[in-house]
Amino acid sequence: MQSPICWLASYPKSGNTWVRFLLHQYFFGRADRSLEIVSTIPDVHGHAGQLAGRSIDTRAGPLTLAKTHHRRSPSMPFAGRSARAIYIARHPRDVMWSCLNYAKLVCAPEVAPRITPRGYARNYIHLGGDPQFIQMGYGSLIEHANSWLREPEFPMLLVRYEDLRRDAARGLAEMISFLGADVNEDEIQRAVRDSSFDRMLAIEEADAAAGEADRVFAARSTARAEGRRFMNAGTLGRSLDEIDPGMDAELEARFDRHLVLLGYERSGNASQPSRV
């Protein structure tokens, strides 16, 4: 019998890959290649048939961890196995910068020069999310978060990327406790070290050299040759006003209710980019 699922749910480019690495390193040990993550914490988007990972032991019994970008609905794949979910959220301003990098990373070489920060950001604010992801059925950031967080049908833990960045050990401990597993502080510290930005970037480089990067770290080869990476910068608080003055305020107005739902304050002030 297949075990119930705890979803690692998020809008794309919100930190899901990092959370998968953190949880794998804690429950299954140090990973040196991304294929190890794929086998233990599968991505629902890569499985048209059976979704099988390695179950973790919890006080309620075996539990499978699985990644999804789908909106929560009765028709989403494997909905009947849903037992709980960890929803990973990130400030829409930082999601925008990450989506912009990803768009240039995976698009056709002739399209990349036409994707400008100003044009992309204007479209992102207007639509409420990335146009490609909306077309794929994930919806806007607002629609996606609402589907998971409003009136949940099973236990739900909200994990904000920014909080995890400030204290990854504390965030990981909260996730482990939510899953109903035993919390080991030494193993948490090891998992956090093994999931650092530099180490994940090194794994991306090793995967690319072996021709396996697309399983987790998607990118076209020409973009890699230009120096672009899936593990880009982990931007935190980078202002959109560097594109156009006043754009931060426009984004906050567009996402006002979304920011309230996720507990973000509207400040109007943005810090400098941060690399982790």
N, C-alpha and C positions, 0 to 999 in steps of 0.2 A: 504493500500500500504506500502511495506517495505521501510524504509528510506535508503538513500545511506550510504556507509561505509567509514570511515576513518580507514585505516589499521594501526595497530601497528606492523610493520614488522621488523624482525631481523633474523640474523643467531642465532641458539640456543646458550644459555649461554652468551648473550650479554647485558642483563639487561632488557629484555622485561617484566618479572614479576614485577620488581620494578616500571616500568613506568605504568603498569596496576594498581598497588596499588595507585600510586600518583594520577592518573587521577580519579580513583574511589573515593578516599577520598575527592577530590575536588568537583566533580560533584554530588556524591550520599551520602556523609557523611562517618563517621567513620565505618570501617569494622572490625568486631571481628573474623570473620571466612572467609576462602578463598572461600567458596561456594557463599558468597555475591559478590565476584569479578567475579566468573564464570557466575552469572546471569545477571550482568550489562555489563561486557566487555567480551563477550564470546571468546573462543579459537576455531578457525576454524577447528582445528584438532580433536576436540571432537564433531563435528556436521556434520553428513553425510547428514542430511536433511536441515531443515530450520535453518538459522542463525539469532537468535533474541535476542537482548540485550535491555537495556533501552536507548532510544534515549536521546541525550543531545540537548538543545536548542542553536542554533547558528543563526547568522544574515542571513544565507542562508537557514534556516529551520532545521528540525530535522536531526540528524546525529547519526549513530550507530558507536561505537568504537569496533573493533575486532582485536584479536591477530592472526598473521600468521607467520609461518616460511617458507612458500612456496616461491619459486622464482616468481617474477612477470612475468606473461605470460597470454595470452588470455584464456588459458585453466585452470588457477588456479580456485579453488572453489569460487563462487560468484564474479567472475571478473566483471560481468556486473553491479554490484552495487558499484564499486570503484569510489570514489569521490575525495579522497586525501589520503596521507599516511604520517606517521611519521616513518622514518627509524632510528632504534636504532643501533648504531655501537659501537664496542669496539676494543681496540688494539688486534691484533691476538695473541700476547704473553699471554695476560690475558685470552682470550677466551680458549687458550690451557690449562691453569691451571684449569679453571672452567670445561672444558669438561673432563679432566682427573678425577676430583673428581666425576663428574656425571656418567662417565663410571663405576667407582667402586661402585657407589651408586645404580645403577639399574641392573647391570649384575648378572648372576647366582653366588652364593657363591663360587663355585669351580673355576670360571673364575677369580674372583677378584685378587687373589694372583699373577696371571700371567700377570696382567696389571702393568708394571713397568713405572716409569717416563721416563727413557731413551728410552725404546722401543716405548712408546706411542708418545713421543715428536718427535722422528725420523720419525715415520709414519705420524704424523700430518703435519710436515713440508714438507715431500715428496708429500703427497696428496693435501696439501693446505687446510686442514680442518679435521674434525672428520670423521673417516671411516664409522661409523654407520649413521651419518647424511647425508653423501654423498650417501650411499646406500638407504636411505629413500627418495632421490630425491631432497634434499635441495642444493646439489652441494657443491663446495668449498666456502670458504669465498669470494674469488675473484669473482666467478660466481654469488654468491648470491647478493653481493653489486652491481655489474654491472647491474644485471637484474632490480634493483629498481632505481638506481641513474642515469644511463645513458639514456638519451632521455626519461624522464618520460612523461606519457600521461596525468597526472593530477598533481595538486600542491603537492609538496614533501618537507618535513622538515627533515633535517639530525640532529639527536641528538646523540652526542657522550657520552658514559657512563662516561668517565673521566670528561667532562665538567659538567655533571649532578652531579657527586660526589663533584666537587669543589664548586658548587653553585646550589643546588637542587631547591631552590626557583626561581631563575632566569630561570633555564631550564624549570620548570613547567609553569611559566608565558609565556614563548615563545611558549610552546605547546598550552596553552589555547588560546592565541592570534591567533595562526595559525589556530586553529579550528573555529575561528570566534565567540568565546564566550566572555562574560564579565570577566575581570580580577579583582579579589578581593584579595588584598594583605593579609588581615587577614586570609581568607580561605586558601590561599596558604601556609602560615606559619603553619596553623593547619594541612593541608594535609601532609606537609613535616614531621612534628613531628609524625603523625600517621603512616607514612611509613618508620620509621627508621629501621635500621638493627635489633636492639634488639626486636622491636615490631613485625616485620615480622617473626623473629625466634620464638617468643612466640606464634604467630598464627600457625606456622608450628607444634609446639609441641602440641598445643590444637587440631589441626586437626588430628594429628597422634593418640592421645589418644582416639579420637572419631572414628577412622578408616576412616577418610575422606581426608587424606593428599594427596593421589594420584591424586586428581582433579587438584591441582596446584603444590604441593611440592612432586613430585614423588620420591620414594625410596623403596627398598625392606626392609622388616622388619628386616632381619638379619644385614643389613648395618646400620640401625638405632640403633640396639642393640650394634653395634661396635662403635657408637658415630658419624657416618657420618650423615650429614644433607644436604638438598637441599640448605638452607641458610648457605653457607659454610664460606666464608671469604670476599667476594667481593674484591678479590685480585686486586691490582693496582700497576703495575710496577715491579712485581716480576721477577727476572732475570732467564733465562733458563741456564745461565752459571753455576748455582749451580748443574745442571745435568751433563753438559759437557762444559768445557771452549770453548768459541767461538760459542756456540749454538745461542746466541742472534743475532750475526752477520749473521748466516745462516738463521735464521727466517726472519730477515729484508731483506736479499737478495731475499728470496723466495717470500715475500709479497711486494716487492718494489712498484709496481704500485698501489697495493691496499692501501698502506699507503699514497701515494700521493693523490689518489682519496678521501680519508677520511680526509686529512689534517694533518696527523701525521708526525712529524719530525723523521728522522733516527738519533738517538743519539749515540747508542752503549752503553749508560749508563742506568742502571736500578736501581730504588730505592728499598728499602726493602718492603716486603709485608705489606699491610694495611688492617685493619679489619673494614670495614663498607660496 
